[in-house]
């Protein structure tokens, strides 16, 4: 995340009080978990960031696998019932939720905290309609 995140701006007073040694203008400070838990080294290599990457990768892979099956079924004029569609009704939506959760975990910002439940609600409603 580049620039000065809005969440860091709103939390700057609290962050400076709780972590006075932290330079809130540094790149690593934009990663809240890195700052709050006092991780050392590269902010992209802390355990939470790595777990978030796994969620994001898994989500994109599920979306990809779902599209492959859906495309093949559509070309044949059939219903997609194999691969991820053999286990879940809407694998792309599940993949999108995994990606969104990964980004929420990676960069817990005010915007992602507000938007995640809204997007989750929208995807659940859309899946029920389909």
MMTF fields as JSON, N, C-alpha, C and O atoms, coordinates in Angstrom:
{
  "mmtfVersion": "1.0.0",
  "mmtfProducer": "UNKNOWN",
  "numBonds": 519,
  "numAtoms": 520,
  "numGroups": 130,
  "numChains": 1,
  "numModels": 1,
  "chainsPerModel": [1],
  "groupsPerChain": [130],
  "chainIdList": ["A"],
  "bondAtomList": [4, 2, 8, 6, 12, 10, 16, 14, 20, 18, 24, 22, 28, 26, 32, 30, 36, 34, 40, 38, 44, 42, 48, 46, 52, 50, 56, 54, 60, 58, 64, 62, 68, 66, 72, 70, 76, 74, 80, 78, 84, 82, 88, 86, 92, 90, 96, 94, 100, 98, 104, 102, 108, 106, 112, 110, 116, 114, 120, 118, 124, 122, 128, 126, 132, 130, 136, 134, 140, 138, 144, 142, 148, 146, 152, 150, 156, 154, 160, 158, 164, 162, 168, 166, 172, 170, 176, 174, 180, 178, 184, 182, 188, 186, 192, 190, 196, 194, 200, 198, 204, 202, 208, 206, 212, 210, 216, 214, 220, 218, 224, 222, 228, 226, 232, 230, 236, 234, 240, 238, 244, 242, 248, 246, 252, 250, 256, 254, 260, 258, 264, 262, 268, 266, 272, 270, 276, 274, 280, 278, 284, 282, 288, 286, 292, 290, 296, 294, 300, 298, 304, 302, 308, 306, 312, 310, 316, 314, 320, 318, 324, 322, 328, 326, 332, 330, 336, 334, 340, 338, 344, 342, 348, 346, 352, 350, 356, 354, 360, 358, 364, 362, 368, 366, 372, 370, 376, 374, 380, 378, 384, 382, 388, 386, 392, 390, 396, 394, 400, 398, 404, 402, 408, 406, 412, 410, 416, 414, 420, 418, 424, 422, 428, 426, 432, 430, 436, 434, 440, 438, 444, 442, 448, 446, 452, 450, 456, 454, 460, 458, 464, 462, 468, 466, 472, 470, 476, 474, 480, 478, 484, 482, 488, 486, 492, 490, 496, 494, 500, 498, 504, 502, 508, 506, 512, 510, 516, 514],
  "bondOrderList": [1, 1, 1, 1, 1, 1, 1, 1, 1, 1, 1, 1, 1, 1, 1, 1, 1, 1, 1, 1, 1, 1, 1, 1, 1, 1, 1, 1, 1, 1, 1, 1, 1, 1, 1, 1, 1, 1, 1, 1, 1, 1, 1, 1, 1, 1, 1, 1, 1, 1, 1, 1, 1, 1, 1, 1, 1, 1, 1, 1, 1, 1, 1, 1, 1, 1, 1, 1, 1, 1, 1, 1, 1, 1, 1, 1, 1, 1, 1, 1, 1, 1, 1, 1, 1, 1, 1, 1, 1, 1, 1, 1, 1, 1, 1, 1, 1, 1, 1, 1, 1, 1, 1, 1, 1, 1, 1, 1, 1, 1, 1, 1, 1, 1, 1, 1, 1, 1, 1, 1, 1, 1, 1, 1, 1, 1, 1, 1, 1],
  "groupList": [{"groupName": "UNK", "atomNameList": ["N", "CA", "C", "O"], "elementList": ["N", "C", "C", "O"], "formalChargeList": [0, 0, 0, 0], "bondAtomList": [1, 0, 2, 1, 3, 2], "bondOrderList": [1, 1, 2], "singleLetterCode": "X", "chemCompType": "L-PEPTIDE LINKING"}],
  "groupTypeList": [0, 0, 0, 0, 0, 0, 0, 0, 0, 0, 0, 0, 0, 0, 0, 0, 0, 0, 0, 0, 0, 0, 0, 0, 0, 0, 0, 0, 0, 0, 0, 0, 0, 0, 0, 0, 0, 0, 0, 0, 0, 0, 0, 0, 0, 0, 0, 0, 0, 0, 0, 0, 0, 0, 0, 0, 0, 0, 0, 0, 0, 0, 0, 0, 0, 0, 0, 0, 0, 0, 0, 0, 0, 0, 0, 0, 0, 0, 0, 0, 0, 0, 0, 0, 0, 0, 0, 0, 0, 0, 0, 0, 0, 0, 0, 0, 0, 0, 0, 0, 0, 0, 0, 0, 0, 0, 0, 0, 0, 0, 0, 0, 0, 0, 0, 0, 0, 0, 0, 0, 0, 0, 0, 0, 0, 0, 0, 0, 0, 0],
  "groupIdList": [1, 2, 3, 4, 5, 6, 7, 8, 9, 10, 11, 12, 13, 14, 15, 16, 17, 18, 19, 20, 21, 22, 23, 24, 25, 26, 27, 28, 29, 30, 31, 32, 33, 34, 35, 36, 37, 38, 39, 40, 41, 42, 43, 44, 45, 46, 47, 48, 49, 50, 51, 52, 53, 54, 55, 56, 57, 58, 59, 60, 61, 62, 63, 64, 65, 66, 67, 68, 69, 70, 71, 72, 73, 74, 75, 76, 77, 78, 79, 80, 81, 82, 83, 84, 85, 86, 87, 88, 89, 90, 91, 92, 93, 94, 95, 96, 97, 98, 99, 100, 101, 102, 103, 104, 105, 106, 107, 108, 109, 110, 111, 112, 113, 114, 115, 116, 117, 118, 119, 120, 121, 122, 123, 124, 125, 126, 127, 128, 129, 130],
  "secStructList": [7, 7, 1, 7, 7, 2, 2, 2, 2, 2, 2, 2, 2, 2, 2, 2, 2, 2, 7, 6, 6, 7, 7, 6, 6, 1, 4, 4, 4, 4, 1, 2, 2, 2, 2, 2, 6, 6, 7, 7, 1, 7, 4, 4, 4, 1, 2, 2, 2, 2, 2, 2, 2, 2, 2, 2, 2, 2, 2, 2, 2, 2, 2, 2, 2, 2, 2, 2, 2, 2, 2, 2, 2, 2, 2, 2, 6, 7, 7, 7, 7, 1, 4, 4, 4, 4, 6, 7, 1, 7, 2, 2, 2, 2, 2, 2, 2, 2, 2, 2, 2, 2, 2, 2, 2, 2, 1, 7, 7, 2, 2, 2, 2, 2, 2, 2, 2, 2, 2, 2, 2, 2, 2, 2, 2, 2, 2, 2, 2, 7],
  "xCoordList": [0.863, 0.0, 0.911, 1.799, 0.694, 1.561, 0.83, -0.396, 1.597, 1.007, 0.807, 1.409, -0.023, -0.3, -1.732, -2.666, -1.924, -3.285, -4.166, -3.71, -5.422, -6.388, -6.489, -6.615, -6.434, -6.523, -5.355, -5.547, -4.153, -2.98, -3.153, -2.783, -3.718, -3.97, -4.908, -4.631, -6.031, -6.979, -6.408, -6.746, -5.545, -4.97, -3.628, -3.009, -3.166, -1.823, -1.622, -0.554, -2.609, -2.472, -2.315, -1.437, -3.158, -3.085, -1.779, -1.132, -1.393, -0.157, 1.056, 1.937, 1.114, 2.259, 2.28, 3.351, 1.094, 1.032, 1.453, 2.243, 0.931, 1.219, 2.594, 3.231, 3.04, 4.308, 5.139, 5.32, 5.651, 6.342, 7.602, 8.016, 8.212, 9.417, 9.113, 10.031, 7.846, 7.45, 7.383, 6.814, 7.972, 7.851, 6.622, 6.671, 5.51, 4.257, 4.308, 3.42, 5.316, 5.448, 6.256, 6.368, 6.821, 7.606, 6.684, 5.536, 7.189, 6.384, 5.868, 4.705, 6.723, 6.332, 5.176, 4.423, 5.02, 3.937, 2.576, 1.549, 2.556, 1.301, 0.74, -0.426, 1.57, 1.142, 0.859, 1.772, -0.416, -0.776, -0.321, 0.164, -0.46, -0.05, 1.438, 1.873, 2.216, 3.668, 4.0, 4.882, 3.29, 3.522, 2.976, 3.677, 1.741, 1.087, 1.772, 1.969, 2.138, 2.76, 4.271, 4.917, 4.843, 6.287, 7.139, 8.223, 6.658, 7.447, 8.716, 8.727, 9.771, 11.047, 11.276, 10.721, 12.08, 12.446, 11.438, 10.742, 11.381, 10.529, 9.054, 8.614, 8.273, 6.856, 6.06, 4.968, 6.603, 5.896, 6.167, 5.595, 7.032, 7.387, 6.865, 7.237, 6.014, 5.474, 4.417, 3.837, 4.163, 3.254, 1.845, 1.269, 1.298, -0.056, -0.094, -1.032, 0.925, 1.003, 1.104, 0.471, 1.89, 2.056, 0.759, 0.403, 0.057, -1.229, -2.241, -3.002, -2.244, -3.136, -2.84, -3.759, -1.555, -1.179, -1.732, -2.138, -1.752, -2.314, -3.806, -4.281, -4.551, -5.974, -6.18, -7.052, -5.376, -5.505, -5.183, -5.912, -4.097, -3.721, -4.804, -5.199, -5.285, -6.33, -7.592, -8.234, -7.949, -9.125, -8.983, -9.903, -7.833, -7.619, -7.572, -8.055, -6.998, -6.947, -8.356, -8.684, -9.174, -10.554, -11.338, -12.112, -11.143, -11.797, -11.347, -12.166, -10.046, -9.501, -10.068, -10.538, -10.024, -10.527, -12.02, -12.479, -12.765, -14.19, -14.451, -15.348, -13.664, -13.858, -13.517, -14.177, -12.491, -12.123, -13.292, -13.672, -13.854, -14.974, -16.204, -16.879, -16.491, -17.665, -17.551, -18.528, -16.378, -16.175, -16.364, -17.02, -15.785, -15.917, -17.382, -17.852, -18.09, -19.502, -20.338, -21.264, -20.019, -20.773, -20.555, -21.487, -19.331, -19.055, -19.835, -20.233, -20.053, -20.81, -22.311, -23.096, -22.715, -24.121, -24.651, -25.837, -23.778, -24.148, -24.072, -23.574, -24.575, -24.49, -23.132, -22.698, -22.462, -21.162, -21.371, -21.944, -20.893, -21.081, -19.806, -19.835, -18.687, -17.427, -16.471, -16.78, -15.312, -14.304, -14.877, -15.553, -14.616, -15.146, -16.677, -17.277, -17.303, -18.761, -19.338, -20.531, -18.514, -18.949, -19.043, -19.656, -18.434, -18.41, -19.151, -19.73, -19.133, -19.712, -20.579, -20.286, -21.625, -22.54, -21.97, -22.176, -21.258, -20.703, -19.225, -18.882, -18.344, -16.932, -16.291, -15.384, -16.75, -16.162, -16.469, -15.599, -17.678, -18.033, -17.218, -16.757, -17.045, -16.218, -14.781, -14.13, -14.295, -12.954, -12.835, -11.849, -13.843, -13.831, -13.813, -13.117, -14.571, -14.613, -13.254, -12.797, -12.596, -11.252, -10.257, -9.446, -10.327, -9.435, -9.715, -8.787, -10.982, -11.328, -10.884, -10.364, -11.086, -10.658, -9.137, -8.622, -8.426, -6.962, -6.503, -5.599, -7.12, -6.751, -7.167, -6.461, -8.292, -8.705, -7.698, -7.352, -7.229, -6.238, -4.896, -4.211, -4.532, -3.247, -3.213, -2.263, -4.237, -4.312, -5.643, -6.589, -5.727, -7.005, -7.222, -6.822, -7.854, -8.121, -9.581, -10.4, -9.891, -11.277, -12.186, -13.295, -11.704, -12.504, -12.751, -13.873, -11.701, -11.911, -12.767, -13.526, -12.663, -13.508, -14.975, -15.865, -15.222, -16.597, -17.112, -18.247, -16.28, -16.726, -16.832, -17.682, -15.998, -16.029, -17.402, -17.919, -18.026, -19.351, -20.404, -21.319, -20.275, -21.229, -21.089, -22.084, -19.853, -19.622, -20.007, -20.534, -19.751, -20.148, -21.669, -22.176, -22.379, -23.837, -24.329, -25.249, -23.715, -24.121, -23.889, -24.755, -22.724, -22.443, -23.376, -23.815, -23.686, -24.616, -25.995, -26.635, -26.448, -27.755, -27.784, -28.751, -26.724, -26.641, -26.626, -27.293, -25.876, -25.816, -27.183, -27.557, -27.918, -29.27, -30.218, -31.067, -30.074, -30.931, -30.635, -31.535, -29.384, -29.006, -29.381, -29.143],
  "yCoordList": [-1.164, 0.0, 1.229, 1.349, 2.108, 3.266, 4.524, 4.549, 5.549, 6.78, 6.703, 5.868, 7.56, 7.623, 7.159, 7.929, 5.916, 5.373, 6.17, 6.642, 6.304, 7.032, 6.449, 7.192, 5.137, 4.484, 4.897, 5.168, 4.947, 5.363, 6.814, 7.182, 7.64, 9.038, 9.13, 9.86, 8.377, 8.418, 7.823, 8.264, 6.824, 6.178, 6.765, 6.271, 7.805, 8.329, 8.768, 8.531, 9.396, 9.799, 8.603, 8.587, 7.597, 6.386, 5.633, 5.166, 5.517, 4.811, 5.487, 4.807, 6.803, 7.518, 7.399, 7.398, 7.296, 7.129, 5.717, 5.538, 4.721, 3.321, 2.857, 2.017, 3.404, 2.992, 4.232, 4.557, 4.935, 6.209, 6.087, 7.06, 4.906, 4.705, 4.533, 4.521, 4.4, 4.126, 5.404, 6.41, 5.341, 6.432, 6.146, 5.317, 6.827, 6.514, 6.866, 6.472, 7.588, 7.918, 6.867, 6.947, 5.882, 4.832, 3.821, 3.648, 3.164, 2.19, 1.073, 0.682, 0.56, -0.537, -0.187, -1.074, 1.061, 1.476, 1.393, 1.386, 1.331, 1.155, -0.247, -0.498, -1.151, -2.517, -2.567, -2.738, -2.415, -2.283, -3.456, -3.25, -4.694, -5.854, -5.797, -6.138, -5.374, -5.262, -4.316, -4.597, -3.199, -2.204, -2.662, -2.594, -3.124, -3.475, -4.652, -4.631, -5.68, -6.859, -6.752, -7.653, -5.666, -5.444, -6.407, -6.791, -6.802, -7.685, -6.964, -5.742, -7.724, -7.174, -7.555, -8.541, -6.784, -7.111, -6.607, -5.615, -7.319, -6.945, -7.054, -8.122, -5.961, -6.023, -7.004, -7.42, -7.378, -8.31, -9.767, -10.674, -9.995, -11.361, -11.74, -12.79, -10.911, -11.286, -12.374, -12.494, -13.158, -14.307, -13.936, -14.662, -12.853, -12.47, -12.127, -12.496, -11.422, -11.067, -12.326, -12.413, -13.292, -14.533, -15.35, -15.917, -15.411, -16.116, -15.425, -16.089, -14.097, -13.343, -13.676, -13.821, -13.798, -14.173, -15.545, -15.761, -16.471, -17.797, -17.707, -18.362, -16.892, -16.7, -16.101, -16.541, -15.097, -14.428, -15.405, -15.48, -16.143, -17.121, -18.188, -18.521, -18.721, -19.751, -19.211, -19.917, -17.962, -17.359, -17.215, -17.551, -16.717, -16.573, -17.936, -18.084, -18.92, -20.26, -20.846, -21.46, -20.66, -21.146, -20.444, -21.083, -19.153, -18.41, -18.961, -19.195, -19.163, -19.692, -21.074, -21.313, -21.982, -23.335, -23.323, -24.09, -22.456, -22.342, -21.851, -22.351, -20.869, -20.344, -21.388, -21.466, -22.188, -23.233, -24.204, -24.518, -24.672, -25.62, -24.951, -25.545, -23.733, -23.027, -22.783, -22.947, -22.396, -22.145, -23.423, -23.41, -24.531, -25.806, -26.258, -26.749, -26.092, -26.488, -25.609, -26.092, -24.334, -23.426, -23.749, -23.673, -24.106, -24.477, -25.713, -25.844, -26.626, -27.841, -27.643, -28.527, -26.491, -26.243, -27.048, -27.375, -27.368, -28.17, -27.347, -26.221, -27.939, -27.348, -27.7, -28.847, -26.752, -26.999, -27.759, -27.236, -29.013, -29.857, -30.569, -31.387, -30.281, -30.941, -29.939, -28.752, -30.419, -29.553, -28.864, -29.5, -27.576, -26.848, -26.842, -26.789, -26.895, -26.91, -28.233, -28.314, -29.257, -30.523, -30.469, -31.338, -29.448, -29.324, -28.097, -28.129, -27.022, -25.756, -25.197, -25.393, -24.516, -23.986, -22.773, -22.62, -21.914, -20.688, -20.54, -19.729, -21.31, -21.235, -19.875, -19.471, -19.161, -17.844, -16.895, -16.138, -16.931, -16.065, -16.439, -15.568, -17.741, -18.176, -17.695, -17.284, -17.75, -17.256, -15.764, -15.308, -14.995, -13.558, -13.26, -12.347, -14.02, -13.817, -14.135, -13.419, -15.207, -15.522, -14.401, -14.027, -13.875, -12.771, -11.544, -10.923, -11.197, -10.024, -10.22, -9.291, -11.43, -11.701, -11.599, -11.07, -12.102, -11.998, -10.551, -10.202, -9.702, -8.285, -7.608, -6.725, -8.005, -7.464, -7.844, -7.021, -9.068, -9.524, -8.831, -8.468, -8.653, -8.047, -6.561, -6.089, -5.836, -4.399, -4.063, -3.679, -4.201, -3.905, -2.392, -1.74, -1.865, -0.426, -0.168, -1.087, 1.073, 1.429, 1.085, 0.581, 1.362, 1.08, -0.413, -0.821, -1.248, -2.685, -3.247, -4.191, -2.694, -3.154, -2.818, -3.555, -1.715, -1.316, -2.09, -2.566, -2.212, -2.803, -4.325, -4.88, -5.021, -6.482, -7.036, -7.869, -6.616, -7.169, -6.791, -7.569, -5.606, -5.189, -6.076, -6.573, -6.274, -7.124, -8.572, -9.257, -9.036, -10.39, -10.541, -11.535, -9.564, -9.566, -9.579, -10.323, -8.758, -8.673, -10.008, -10.475, -10.627, -11.907, -13.009, -13.842, -13.026, -14.03, -13.844, -14.814, -12.607, -12.322, -12.702, -13.291, -12.36, -12.703, -14.212, -14.724, -14.929, -16.386, -17.019, -17.982, -16.486, -17.024, -16.762, -17.597, -15.617, -15.292, -16.206, -16.567, -16.571, -17.425, -18.846, -19.718],
  "zCoordList": [0.0, 0.0, 0.0, 0.844, -0.918, -1.054, -0.599, -0.498, -0.332, 0.162, 1.669, 2.345, 2.175, 3.603, 3.811, 3.586, 4.237, 4.336, 5.3, 6.342, 4.928, 5.738, 7.144, 8.118, 7.252, 8.556, 9.445, 10.63, 8.888, 9.663, 10.095, 11.21, 9.208, 9.56, 10.768, 11.72, 10.724, 11.836, 13.118, 14.216, 12.98, 14.157, 14.573, 15.516, 13.892, 14.147, 15.592, 16.156, 16.199, 17.601, 18.51, 19.372, 18.327, 19.146, 18.89, 19.828, 17.602, 17.27, 17.896, 18.422, 17.847, 18.423, 19.938, 20.545, 20.561, 22.008, 22.403, 23.33, 21.704, 22.032, 21.55, 22.187, 20.433, 19.829, 19.502, 18.329, 20.531, 20.288, 19.433, 18.804, 19.404, 18.605, 17.12, 16.299, 16.769, 15.391, 14.572, 14.998, 13.394, 12.433, 11.593, 10.685, 11.887, 11.189, 9.705, 8.949, 9.284, 7.866, 7.104, 5.881, 7.812, 7.165, 6.492, 6.902, 5.469, 4.725, 5.626, 5.526, 6.502, 7.382, 8.301, 8.702, 8.639, 9.531, 8.858, 9.537, 7.552, 6.834, 7.003, 6.701, 7.483, 7.781, 9.276, 10.084, 9.641, 11.055, 11.896, 13.008, 11.403, 12.204, 12.486, 13.586, 11.518, 11.669, 12.817, 13.629, 12.876, 13.915, 15.262, 16.272, 15.284, 16.547, 17.232, 18.447, 16.463, 17.066, 17.175, 17.711, 16.677, 16.814, 16.012, 16.451, 14.836, 13.998, 13.561, 13.408, 13.363, 12.909, 11.449, 10.965, 10.764, 9.393, 8.378, 8.594, 7.27, 6.151, 6.538, 6.962, 6.399, 6.759, 5.908, 6.296, 4.742, 3.856, 4.224, 3.62, 5.207, 5.581, 6.962, 7.488, 7.561, 8.874, 8.69, 7.611, 9.719, 9.572, 9.09, 8.279, 9.559, 9.156, 7.672, 6.965, 7.208, 5.789, 4.928, 3.876, 5.371, 4.612, 4.589, 3.556, 5.719, 5.764, 4.845, 4.142, 4.854, 3.966, 2.509, 1.703, 2.168, 0.801, 0.431, -0.711, 1.385, 1.118, 0.796, -0.131, 1.565, 1.287, -0.098, -0.847, -0.437, -1.731, -2.868, -3.857, -2.717, -3.746, -3.889, -5.007, -2.777, -2.816, -3.487, -4.264, -3.188, -3.802, -5.303, -6.05, -5.756, -7.198, -7.883, -9.006, -7.22, -7.81, -7.936, -8.951, -6.923, -6.973, -8.08, -8.793, -8.224, -9.316, -10.67, -11.559, -10.814, -12.064, -12.381, -13.493, -11.407, -11.63, -11.965, -12.812, -11.301, -11.594, -13.007, -13.686, -13.456, -14.808, -15.865, -16.902, -15.604, -16.57, -16.758, -17.886, -15.647, -15.709, -16.324, -17.165, -15.911, -16.424, -17.923, -18.654, -18.383, -19.807, -20.62, -21.661, -20.139, -20.84, -20.885, -21.912, -19.782, -19.744, -20.662, -21.315, -20.714, -21.568, -23.047, -23.848, -23.401, -24.791, -25.21, -26.368, -24.254, -24.538, -24.363, -24.707, -23.831, -23.568, -22.392, -22.345, -21.442, -20.275, -18.997, -18.981, -17.946, -16.618, -16.017, -16.12, -15.401, -14.777, -13.473, -12.517, -13.452, -12.251, -11.84, -10.921, -12.493, -12.149, -11.515, -11.422, -11.081, -10.469, -9.244, -8.435, -9.099, -7.941, -7.904, -6.83, -9.089, -9.145, -8.647, -8.351, -8.552, -7.992, -6.472, -5.853, -5.871, -4.411, -3.891, -2.805, -4.663, -4.221, -5.334, -6.513, -4.97, -5.984, -6.713, -7.917, -5.995, -6.585, -6.224, -5.362, -6.869, -6.487, -6.751, -6.023, -7.782, -8.019, -6.868, -6.44, -6.375, -5.254, -4.019, -3.281, -3.803, -2.674, -2.854, -1.894, -4.09, -4.38, -4.125, -3.547, -4.557, -4.308, -2.811, -2.368, -2.036, -0.582, 0.027, 0.919, -0.444, 0.06, -0.252, 0.595, -1.466, -1.845, -0.98, -0.463, -0.824, -0.003, 1.443, 2.061, 1.993, 3.363, 3.48, 4.465, 2.482, 2.49, 2.524, 3.284, 1.702, 1.712, 3.011, 3.499, 3.573, 4.868, 5.938, 6.786, 5.907, 6.874, 6.655, 7.612, 5.401, 5.078, 5.43, 6.055, 5.033, 5.271, 5.923, 5.235, 7.234, 7.906, 7.986, 8.95, 6.969, 6.935, 7.277, 7.29, 7.549, 7.842, 6.661, 6.841, 5.468, 4.272, 4.098, 3.798, 4.285, 4.123, 5.248, 5.027, 6.438, 7.543, 7.299, 7.723, 6.621, 6.306, 5.093, 5.091, 4.069, 2.809, 2.833, 2.136, 3.612, 3.608, 3.972, 3.227, 5.086, 5.384, 4.341, 4.068, 3.765, 2.732, 1.495, 0.968, 1.033, -0.129, 0.155, -0.721, 1.359, 1.742, 1.669, 1.148, 2.185, 2.132, 0.682, 0.342, -0.168, -1.575, -2.283, -3.023, -2.059, -2.709, -2.217, -3.01, -0.92, -0.393, -1.013, -1.418, -1.087, -1.681, -3.164, -3.648, -3.864, -5.289, -5.485, -6.384, -4.659, -4.777, -4.525, -5.195, -3.571, -3.299, -4.474, -4.784, -5.12, -6.266, -7.448, -8.206, -7.596, -8.726, -8.454, -9.29]
}
